[in-house]
């Protein structure tokens, strides 16, 4: 009987090692990026205001998620809001609601991504 390990050529071994090294480098890059993303998203919400469902969107049965980027000052007040993605009929209502939100105070200004789900 032939040993299966003897069938592995040095070329295949180098290729497998190279692939493993690339995977490890990718895993390290992702692990280092996650805390940076989570740092801004970790700002806790103190009070939320629910968005008003736009009447035209209700009549047309438009549903979906609107993703909004909010700039929060150190006191927890939302100073700026902009829509990142979502239906244009729902976006103004989502922005208006998030402008009224309050966050817990923090040492610095931060940017928070908020997803508002509109469903009938």
N, CA, C and O atoms as a GROMACS GRO file, in nm:
protein
  480
    1UNK      N    1   0.083  -0.119   0.000
    1UNK     CA    2   0.000   0.000   0.000
    1UNK      C    3   0.087   0.125   0.000
    1UNK      O    4   0.193   0.129   0.062
    2UNK      N    5   0.040   0.223  -0.070
    2UNK     CA    6   0.113   0.347  -0.083
    2UNK      C    7   0.071   0.445   0.026
    2UNK      O    8  -0.048   0.455   0.058
    3UNK      N    9   0.163   0.515   0.082
    3UNK     CA   10   0.135   0.615   0.184
    3UNK      C   11   0.080   0.740   0.116
    3UNK      O   12   0.137   0.789   0.019
    4UNK      N   13  -0.033   0.794   0.167
    4UNK     CA   14  -0.095   0.912   0.106
    4UNK      C   15  -0.010   1.037   0.122
    4UNK      O   16  -0.018   1.127   0.039
    5UNK      N   17   0.069   1.043   0.225
    5UNK     CA   18   0.153   1.161   0.246
    5UNK      C   19   0.263   1.172   0.142
    5UNK      O   20   0.311   1.281   0.112
    6UNK      N   21   0.304   1.060   0.087
    6UNK     CA   22   0.410   1.064  -0.014
    6UNK      C   23   0.359   1.123  -0.145
    6UNK      O   24   0.438   1.159  -0.232
    7UNK      N   25   0.225   1.133  -0.160
    7UNK     CA   26   0.168   1.189  -0.281
    7UNK      C   27   0.169   1.342  -0.281
    7UNK      O   28   0.142   1.404  -0.384
    8UNK      N   29   0.200   1.403  -0.168
    8UNK     CA   30   0.203   1.549  -0.159
    8UNK      C   31   0.337   1.599  -0.211
    8UNK      O   32   0.442   1.566  -0.156
    9UNK      N   33   0.332   1.677  -0.316
    9UNK     CA   34   0.456   1.728  -0.374
    9UNK      C   35   0.498   1.855  -0.300
    9UNK      O   36   0.414   1.920  -0.237
   10UNK      N   37   0.623   1.891  -0.306
   10UNK     CA   38   0.669   2.015  -0.243
   10UNK      C   39   0.596   2.138  -0.300
   10UNK      O   40   0.573   2.235  -0.227
   11UNK      N   41   0.560   2.134  -0.426
   11UNK     CA   42   0.488   2.246  -0.490
   11UNK      C   43   0.349   2.262  -0.427
   11UNK      O   44   0.307   2.374  -0.396
   12UNK      N   45   0.278   2.150  -0.409
   12UNK     CA   46   0.146   2.156  -0.346
   12UNK      C   47   0.155   2.200  -0.201
   12UNK      O   48   0.068   2.271  -0.152
   13UNK      N   49   0.260   2.159  -0.133
   13UNK     CA   50   0.281   2.198   0.006
   13UNK      C   51   0.306   2.349   0.017
   13UNK      O   52   0.253   2.414   0.107
   14UNK      N   53   0.385   2.405  -0.074
   14UNK     CA   54   0.409   2.549  -0.075
   14UNK      C   55   0.279   2.625  -0.105
   14UNK      O   56   0.252   2.728  -0.043
   15UNK      N   57   0.200   2.575  -0.199
   15UNK     CA   58   0.075   2.640  -0.235
   15UNK      C   59  -0.022   2.640  -0.117
   15UNK      O   60  -0.088   2.740  -0.090
   16UNK      N   61  -0.030   2.529  -0.045
   16UNK     CA   62  -0.117   2.520   0.072
   16UNK      C   63  -0.068   2.614   0.182
   16UNK      O   64  -0.149   2.679   0.249
   17UNK      N   65   0.061   2.622   0.201
   17UNK     CA   66   0.118   2.713   0.302
   17UNK      C   67   0.092   2.858   0.267
   17UNK      O   68   0.062   2.940   0.355
   18UNK      N   69   0.102   2.891   0.140
   18UNK     CA   70   0.076   3.028   0.095
   18UNK      C   71  -0.072   3.064   0.116
   18UNK      O   72  -0.102   3.174   0.161
   19UNK      N   73  -0.162   2.972   0.086
   19UNK     CA   74  -0.305   2.995   0.106
   19UNK      C   75  -0.336   3.013   0.254
   19UNK      O   76  -0.416   3.099   0.291
   20UNK      N   77  -0.275   2.931   0.337
   20UNK     CA   78  -0.296   2.942   0.481
   20UNK      C   79  -0.244   3.075   0.535
   20UNK      O   80  -0.307   3.136   0.621
   21UNK      N   81  -0.131   3.119   0.484
   21UNK     CA   82  -0.075   3.248   0.526
   21UNK      C   83  -0.166   3.363   0.484
   21UNK      O   84  -0.186   3.457   0.561
   22UNK      N   85  -0.222   3.357   0.364
   22UNK     CA   86  -0.314   3.461   0.317
   22UNK      C   87  -0.441   3.464   0.403
   22UNK      O   88  -0.490   3.571   0.438
   23UNK      N   89  -0.493   3.348   0.438
   23UNK     CA   90  -0.612   3.340   0.521
   23UNK      C   91  -0.585   3.397   0.661
   23UNK      O   92  -0.670   3.466   0.717
   24UNK      N   93  -0.470   3.369   0.716
   24UNK     CA   94  -0.434   3.422   0.848
   24UNK      C   95  -0.420   3.574   0.844
   24UNK      O   96  -0.462   3.642   0.937
   25UNK      N   97  -0.362   3.626   0.737
   25UNK     CA   98  -0.347   3.771   0.723
   25UNK      C   99  -0.484   3.839   0.711
   25UNK      O  100  -0.506   3.945   0.769
   26UNK      N  101  -0.574   3.778   0.636
   26UNK     CA  102  -0.709   3.832   0.622
   26UNK      C  103  -0.782   3.829   0.756
   26UNK      O  104  -0.848   3.927   0.791
   27UNK      N  105  -0.771   3.720   0.829
   27UNK     CA  106  -0.836   3.709   0.960
   27UNK      C  107  -0.783   3.814   1.057
   27UNK      O  108  -0.860   3.871   1.134
   28UNK      N  109  -0.655   3.840   1.053
   28UNK     CA  110  -0.595   3.941   1.139
   28UNK      C  111  -0.645   4.080   1.102
   28UNK      O  112  -0.677   4.160   1.190
   29UNK      N  113  -0.653   4.110   0.973
   29UNK     CA  114  -0.702   4.241   0.928
   29UNK      C  115  -0.846   4.263   0.971
   29UNK      O  116  -0.881   4.372   1.016
   30UNK      N  117  -0.931   4.162   0.958
   30UNK     CA  118  -1.071   4.172   0.999
   30UNK      C  119  -1.080   4.191   1.150
   30UNK      O  120  -1.159   4.273   1.198
   31UNK      N  121  -1.001   4.116   1.225
   31UNK     CA  122  -1.004   4.126   1.371
   31UNK      C  123  -0.961   4.266   1.418
   31UNK      O  124  -1.014   4.316   1.518
   32UNK      N  125  -0.868   4.328   1.350
   32UNK     CA  126  -0.824   4.461   1.387
   32UNK      C  127  -0.924   4.568   1.345
   32UNK      O  128  -0.933   4.673   1.409
   33UNK      N  129  -1.000   4.543   1.238
   33UNK     CA  130  -1.097   4.642   1.188
   33UNK      C  131  -1.224   4.644   1.270
   33UNK      O  132  -1.287   4.749   1.282
   34UNK      N  133  -1.265   4.533   1.325
   34UNK     CA  134  -1.392   4.524   1.398
   34UNK      C  135  -1.398   4.619   1.517
   34UNK      O  136  -1.499   4.688   1.532
   35UNK      N  137  -1.297   4.627   1.603
   35UNK     CA  138  -1.306   4.722   1.714
   35UNK      C  139  -1.320   4.867   1.668
   35UNK      O  140  -1.387   4.946   1.734
   36UNK      N  141  -1.257   4.903   1.556
   36UNK     CA  142  -1.268   5.040   1.506
   36UNK      C  143  -1.410   5.070   1.461
   36UNK      O  144  -1.459   5.181   1.483
   37UNK      N  145  -1.475   4.975   1.399
   37UNK     CA  146  -1.613   4.993   1.355
   37UNK      C  147  -1.704   4.997   1.477
   37UNK      O  148  -1.795   5.080   1.484
   38UNK      N  149  -1.682   4.909   1.570
   38UNK     CA  150  -1.770   4.898   1.686
   38UNK      C  151  -1.757   5.018   1.780
   38UNK      O  152  -1.851   5.048   1.854
   39UNK      N  153  -1.644   5.087   1.777
   39UNK     CA  154  -1.624   5.200   1.868
   39UNK      C  155  -1.726   5.310   1.844
   39UNK      O  156  -1.781   5.365   1.940
   40UNK      N  157  -1.752   5.345   1.718
   40UNK     CA  158  -1.851   5.448   1.688
   40UNK      C  159  -1.992   5.395   1.709
   40UNK      O  160  -2.080   5.469   1.753
   41UNK      N  161  -2.015   5.269   1.676
   41UNK     CA  162  -2.150   5.213   1.684
   41UNK      C  163  -2.191   5.183   1.828
   41UNK      O  164  -2.308   5.155   1.853
   42UNK      N  165  -2.097   5.189   1.924
   42UNK     CA  166  -2.126   5.149   2.060
   42UNK      C  167  -2.194   5.259   2.141
   42UNK      O  168  -2.229   5.235   2.257
   43UNK      N  169  -2.214   5.374   2.087
   43UNK     CA  170  -2.278   5.484   2.161
   43UNK      C  171  -2.422   5.446   2.191
   43UNK      O  172  -2.502   5.422   2.100
   44UNK      N  173  -2.455   5.441   2.318
   44UNK     CA  174  -2.587   5.395   2.361
   44UNK      C  175  -2.693   5.503   2.342
   44UNK      O  176  -2.668   5.622   2.361
   45UNK      N  177  -2.812   5.458   2.303
   45UNK     CA  178  -2.925   5.548   2.283
   45UNK      C  179  -2.994   5.570   2.416
   45UNK      O  180  -3.026   5.475   2.487
   46UNK      N  181  -3.016   5.695   2.451
   46UNK     CA  182  -3.085   5.731   2.575
   46UNK      C  183  -3.236   5.736   2.552
   46UNK      O  184  -3.312   5.685   2.634
   47UNK      N  185  -3.279   5.797   2.442
   47UNK     CA  186  -3.422   5.800   2.408
   47UNK      C  187  -3.439   5.797   2.257
   47UNK      O  188  -3.365   5.863   2.183
   48UNK      N  189  -3.538   5.720   2.213
   48UNK     CA  190  -3.570   5.706   2.070
   48UNK      C  191  -3.707   5.764   2.041
   48UNK      O  192  -3.798   5.755   2.124
   49UNK      N  193  -3.721   5.822   1.926
   49UNK     CA  194  -3.850   5.868   1.877
   49UNK      C  195  -3.882   5.784   1.755
   49UNK      O  196  -3.801   5.774   1.663
   50UNK      N  197  -3.999   5.725   1.753
   50UNK     CA  198  -4.040   5.642   1.639
   50UNK      C  199  -4.072   5.731   1.519
   50UNK      O  200  -4.129   5.839   1.536
   51UNK      N  201  -4.035   5.688   1.400
   51UNK     CA  202  -4.065   5.769   1.281
   51UNK      C  203  -4.214   5.763   1.248
   51UNK      O  204  -4.283   5.666   1.279
   52UNK      N  205  -4.261   5.869   1.184
   52UNK     CA  206  -4.398   5.872   1.135
   52UNK      C  207  -4.398   5.808   0.997
   52UNK      O  208  -4.318   5.846   0.911
   53UNK      N  209  -4.486   5.710   0.976
   53UNK     CA  210  -4.492   5.643   0.846
   53UNK      C  211  -4.553   5.741   0.746
   53UNK      O  212  -4.667   5.784   0.765
   54UNK      N  213  -4.481   5.778   0.641
   54UNK     CA  214  -4.536   5.873   0.545
   54UNK      C  215  -4.664   5.819   0.480
   54UNK      O  216  -4.670   5.702   0.440
   55UNK      N  217  -4.765   5.904   0.470
   55UNK     CA  218  -4.895   5.860   0.418
   55UNK      C  219  -4.885   5.807   0.275
   55UNK      O  220  -4.948   5.707   0.242
   56UNK      N  221  -4.807   5.873   0.192
   56UNK     CA  222  -4.793   5.826   0.053
   56UNK      C  223  -4.728   5.688   0.048
   56UNK      O  224  -4.766   5.603  -0.032
   57UNK      N  225  -4.630   5.666   0.135
   57UNK     CA  226  -4.564   5.535   0.141
   57UNK      C  227  -4.661   5.429   0.192
   57UNK      O  228  -4.659   5.315   0.146
   58UNK      N  229  -4.746   5.466   0.287
   58UNK     CA  230  -4.846   5.373   0.339
   58UNK      C  231  -4.945   5.334   0.229
   58UNK      O  232  -4.978   5.217   0.212
   59UNK      N  233  -4.992   5.434   0.155
   59UNK     CA  234  -5.090   5.407   0.046
   59UNK      C  235  -5.029   5.320  -0.063
   59UNK      O  236  -5.097   5.234  -0.119
   60UNK      N  237  -4.902   5.344  -0.094
   60UNK     CA  238  -4.834   5.266  -0.197
   60UNK      C  239  -4.776   5.135  -0.143
   60UNK      O  240  -4.715   5.058  -0.217
   61UNK      N  241  -4.796   5.112  -0.013
   61UNK     CA  242  -4.748   4.990   0.054
   61UNK      C  243  -4.596   4.973   0.040
   61UNK      O  244  -4.545   4.864   0.017
   62UNK      N  245  -4.525   5.085   0.056
   62UNK     CA  246  -4.379   5.083   0.050
   62UNK      C  247  -4.326   5.047   0.188
   62UNK      O  248  -4.363   5.107   0.288
   63UNK      N  249  -4.238   4.948   0.190
   63UNK     CA  250  -4.174   4.903   0.313
   63UNK      C  251  -4.023   4.899   0.289
   63UNK      O  252  -3.977   4.906   0.175
   64UNK      N  253  -3.948   4.888   0.396
   64UNK     CA  254  -3.804   4.872   0.381
   64UNK      C  255  -3.726   4.932   0.496
   64UNK      O  256  -3.782   4.988   0.590
   65UNK      N  257  -3.596   4.918   0.485
   65UNK     CA  258  -3.504   4.969   0.586
   65UNK      C  259  -3.435   5.092   0.531
   65UNK      O  260  -3.387   5.093   0.417
   66UNK      N  261  -3.430   5.197   0.613
   66UNK     CA  262  -3.355   5.317   0.578
   66UNK      C  263  -3.235   5.324   0.671
   66UNK      O  264  -3.250   5.321   0.793
   67UNK      N  265  -3.118   5.333   0.612
   67UNK     CA  266  -2.994   5.342   0.691
   67UNK      C  267  -2.953   5.488   0.695
   67UNK      O  268  -2.938   5.554   0.592
   68UNK      N  269  -2.934   5.538   0.817
   68UNK     CA  270  -2.906   5.679   0.842
   68UNK      C  271  -2.775   5.691   0.919
   68UNK      O  272  -2.747   5.612   1.009
   69UNK      N  273  -2.695   5.791   0.883
   69UNK     CA  274  -2.573   5.822   0.957
   69UNK      C  275  -2.600   5.947   1.040
   69UNK      O  276  -2.635   6.052   0.986
   70UNK      N  277  -2.584   5.936   1.170
   70UNK     CA  278  -2.608   6.048   1.261
   70UNK      C  279  -2.477   6.090   1.327
   70UNK      O  280  -2.400   6.006   1.374
   71UNK      N  281  -2.453   6.220   1.330
   71UNK     CA  282  -2.339   6.276   1.402
   71UNK      C  283  -2.391   6.320   1.538
   71UNK      O  284  -2.486   6.399   1.547
   72UNK      N  285  -2.329   6.268   1.644
   72UNK     CA  286  -2.374   6.294   1.780
   72UNK      C  287  -2.267   6.375   1.853
   72UNK      O  288  -2.150   6.337   1.855
   73UNK      N  289  -2.310   6.487   1.914
   73UNK     CA  290  -2.213   6.570   1.986
   73UNK      C  291  -2.182   6.508   2.123
   73UNK      O  292  -2.250   6.414   2.163
   74UNK      N  293  -2.083   6.559   2.195
   74UNK     CA  294  -2.045   6.499   2.324
   74UNK      C  295  -2.158   6.494   2.427
   74UNK      O  296  -2.159   6.408   2.514
   75UNK      N  297  -2.254   6.587   2.417
   75UNK     CA  298  -2.366   6.588   2.511
   75UNK      C  299  -2.472   6.483   2.480
   75UNK      O  300  -2.561   6.458   2.561
   76UNK      N  301  -2.464   6.421   2.362
   76UNK     CA  302  -2.561   6.318   2.324
   76UNK      C  303  -2.668   6.367   2.230
   76UNK      O  304  -2.759   6.291   2.195
   77UNK      N  305  -2.659   6.492   2.187
   77UNK     CA  306  -2.757   6.549   2.095
   77UNK      C  307  -2.713   6.524   1.951
   77UNK      O  308  -2.594   6.536   1.919
   78UNK      N  309  -2.808   6.489   1.864
   78UNK     CA  310  -2.779   6.464   1.724
   78UNK      C  311  -2.762   6.599   1.654
   78UNK      O  312  -2.853   6.682   1.655
   79UNK      N  313  -2.645   6.620   1.595
   79UNK     CA  314  -2.617   6.749   1.530
   79UNK      C  315  -2.634   6.743   1.378
   79UNK      O  316  -2.656   6.846   1.315
   80UNK      N  317  -2.624   6.624   1.320
   80UNK     CA  318  -2.639   6.611   1.175
   80UNK      C  319  -2.687   6.472   1.142
   80UNK      O  320  -2.651   6.375   1.209
   81UNK      N  321  -2.770   6.462   1.036
   81UNK     CA  322  -2.823   6.333   0.992
   81UNK      C  323  -2.821   6.330   0.840
   81UNK      O  324  -2.854   6.429   0.775
   82UNK      N  325  -2.783   6.215   0.785
   82UNK     CA  326  -2.792   6.198   0.640
   82UNK      C  327  -2.828   6.053   0.609
   82UNK      O  328  -2.785   5.961   0.678
   83UNK      N  329  -2.906   6.034   0.504
   83UNK     CA  330  -2.946   5.900   0.463
   83UNK      C  331  -2.834   5.837   0.382
   83UNK      O  332  -2.777   5.898   0.292
   84UNK      N  333  -2.802   5.713   0.418
   84UNK     CA  334  -2.700   5.637   0.347
   84UNK      C  335  -2.764   5.550   0.240
   84UNK      O  336  -2.716   5.541   0.127
   85UNK      N  337  -2.876   5.484   0.277
   85UNK     CA  338  -2.946   5.398   0.182
   85UNK      C  339  -3.091   5.383   0.226
   85UNK      O  340  -3.127   5.409   0.341
   86UNK      N  341  -3.173   5.341   0.132
   86UNK     CA  342  -3.314   5.318   0.161
   86UNK      C  343  -3.403   5.392   0.063
   86UNK      O  344  -3.356   5.469  -0.020
   87UNK      N  345  -3.532   5.366   0.075
   87UNK     CA  346  -3.631   5.424  -0.014
   87UNK      C  347  -3.643   5.575   0.011
   87UNK      O  348  -3.648   5.620   0.125
   88UNK      N  349  -3.648   5.652  -0.099
   88UNK     CA  350  -3.653   5.798  -0.088
   88UNK      C  351  -3.785   5.848  -0.029
   88UNK      O  352  -3.789   5.959   0.024
   89UNK      N  353  -3.891   5.770  -0.038
   89UNK     CA  354  -4.018   5.811   0.022
   89UNK      C  355  -4.016   5.797   0.174
   89UNK      O  356  -4.090   5.865   0.244
   90UNK      N  357  -3.931   5.709   0.225
   90UNK     CA  358  -3.923   5.684   0.369
   90UNK      C  359  -3.810   5.762   0.437
   90UNK      O  360  -3.815   5.785   0.558
   91UNK      N  361  -3.710   5.802   0.361
   91UNK     CA  362  -3.589   5.864   0.417
   91UNK      C  363  -3.615   5.991   0.498
   91UNK      O  364  -3.559   6.002   0.607
   92UNK      N  365  -3.695   6.086   0.451
   92UNK     CA  366  -3.714   6.208   0.533
   92UNK      C  367  -3.774   6.180   0.670
   92UNK      O  368  -3.736   6.244   0.768
   93UNK      N  369  -3.866   6.086   0.678
   93UNK     CA  370  -3.926   6.050   0.807
   93UNK      C  371  -3.823   5.987   0.900
   93UNK      O  372  -3.822   6.016   1.020
   94UNK      N  373  -3.737   5.902   0.845
   94UNK     CA  374  -3.631   5.839   0.926
   94UNK      C  375  -3.534   5.946   0.977
   94UNK      O  376  -3.496   5.943   1.094
   95UNK      N  377  -3.495   6.039   0.891
   95UNK     CA  378  -3.403   6.146   0.933
   95UNK      C  379  -3.466   6.232   1.041
   95UNK      O  380  -3.400   6.265   1.140
   96UNK      N  381  -3.594   6.270   1.023
   96UNK     CA  382  -3.662   6.353   1.124
   96UNK      C  383  -3.666   6.285   1.260
   96UNK      O  384  -3.644   6.348   1.363
   97UNK      N  385  -3.694   6.155   1.259
   97UNK     CA  386  -3.702   6.082   1.386
   97UNK      C  387  -3.566   6.076   1.454
   97UNK      O  388  -3.556   6.101   1.575
   98UNK      N  389  -3.461   6.043   1.380
   98UNK     CA  390  -3.327   6.029   1.439
   98UNK      C  391  -3.274   6.164   1.490
   98UNK      O  392  -3.198   6.167   1.586
   99UNK      N  393  -3.313   6.274   1.426
   99UNK     CA  394  -3.273   6.407   1.476
   99UNK      C  395  -3.322   6.431   1.618
   99UNK      O  396  -3.261   6.508   1.693
  100UNK      N  397  -3.432   6.366   1.656
  100UNK     CA  398  -3.492   6.385   1.789
  100UNK      C  399  -3.438   6.287   1.892
  100UNK      O  400  -3.468   6.300   2.011
  101UNK      N  401  -3.358   6.190   1.849
  101UNK     CA  402  -3.301   6.093   1.942
  101UNK      C  403  -3.199   6.161   2.032
  101UNK      O  404  -3.142   6.265   1.997
  102UNK      N  405  -3.178   6.101   2.148
  102UNK     CA  406  -3.073   6.145   2.240
  102UNK      C  407  -2.987   6.025   2.276
  102UNK      O  408  -3.037   5.914   2.296
  103UNK      N  409  -2.857   6.048   2.282
  103UNK     CA  410  -2.761   5.944   2.315
  103UNK      C  411  -2.696   5.978   2.449
  103UNK      O  412  -2.702   6.091   2.495
  104UNK      N  413  -2.634   5.878   2.509
  104UNK     CA  414  -2.563   5.902   2.634
  104UNK      C  415  -2.442   5.990   2.607
  104UNK      O  416  -2.380   5.979   2.500
  105UNK      N  417  -2.406   6.076   2.701
  105UNK     CA  418  -2.288   6.162   2.682
  105UNK      C  419  -2.160   6.080   2.664
  105UNK      O  420  -2.148   5.968   2.714
  106UNK      N  421  -2.066   6.139   2.592
  106UNK     CA  422  -1.936   6.076   2.567
  106UNK      C  423  -1.831   6.186   2.558
  106UNK      O  424  -1.866   6.303   2.542
  107UNK      N  425  -1.704   6.151   2.569
  107UNK     CA  426  -1.599   6.253   2.567
  107UNK      C  427  -1.589   6.328   2.434
  107UNK      O  428  -1.555   6.447   2.432
  108UNK      N  429  -1.619   6.261   2.324
  108UNK     CA  430  -1.601   6.321   2.192
  108UNK      C  431  -1.726   6.308   2.106
  108UNK      O  432  -1.819   6.234   2.139
  109UNK      N  433  -1.727   6.383   1.997
  109UNK     CA  434  -1.830   6.368   1.896
  109UNK      C  435  -1.813   6.232   1.830
  109UNK      O  436  -1.701   6.183   1.816
  110UNK      N  437  -1.923   6.170   1.788
  110UNK     CA  438  -1.911   6.040   1.722
  110UNK      C  439  -2.014   6.030   1.610
  110UNK      O  440  -2.108   6.109   1.602
  111UNK      N  441  -1.992   5.933   1.524
  111UNK     CA  442  -2.083   5.904   1.414
  111UNK      C  443  -2.144   5.767   1.438
  111UNK      O  444  -2.074   5.670   1.466
  112UNK      N  445  -2.277   5.761   1.427
  112UNK     CA  446  -2.350   5.638   1.455
  112UNK      C  447  -2.434   5.603   1.332
  112UNK      O  448  -2.498   5.690   1.273
  113UNK      N  449  -2.433   5.476   1.295
  113UNK     CA  450  -2.518   5.428   1.186
  113UNK      C  451  -2.643   5.367   1.248
  113UNK      O  452  -2.634   5.281   1.335
  114UNK      N  453  -2.760   5.414   1.202
  114UNK     CA  454  -2.887   5.368   1.255
  114UNK      C  455  -2.970   5.312   1.140
  114UNK      O  456  -2.976   5.370   1.031
  115UNK      N  457  -3.033   5.197   1.164
  115UNK     CA  458  -3.124   5.139   1.065
  115UNK      C  459  -3.267   5.152   1.117
  115UNK      O  460  -3.298   5.106   1.227
  116UNK      N  461  -3.352   5.215   1.038
  116UNK     CA  462  -3.493   5.231   1.072
  116UNK      C  463  -3.573   5.140   0.980
  116UNK      O  464  -3.564   5.150   0.857
  117UNK      N  465  -3.651   5.050   1.041
  117UNK     CA  466  -3.728   4.954   0.964
  117UNK      C  467  -3.872   5.002   0.952
  117UNK      O  468  -3.940   5.024   1.052
  118UNK      N  469  -3.918   5.019   0.830
  118UNK     CA  470  -4.057   5.056   0.804
  118UNK      C  471  -4.130   4.933   0.752
  118UNK      O  472  -4.095   4.878   0.647
  119UNK      N  473  -4.232   4.889   0.826
  119UNK     CA  474  -4.311   4.776   0.779
  119UNK      C  475  -4.457   4.802   0.815
  119UNK      O  476  -4.489   4.854   0.922
  120UNK      N  477  -4.545   4.764   0.724
  120UNK     CA  478  -4.688   4.785   0.746
  120UNK      C  479  -4.748   4.675   0.830
  120UNK      O  480  -4.868   4.677   0.858
   0.00000   0.00000   0.00000
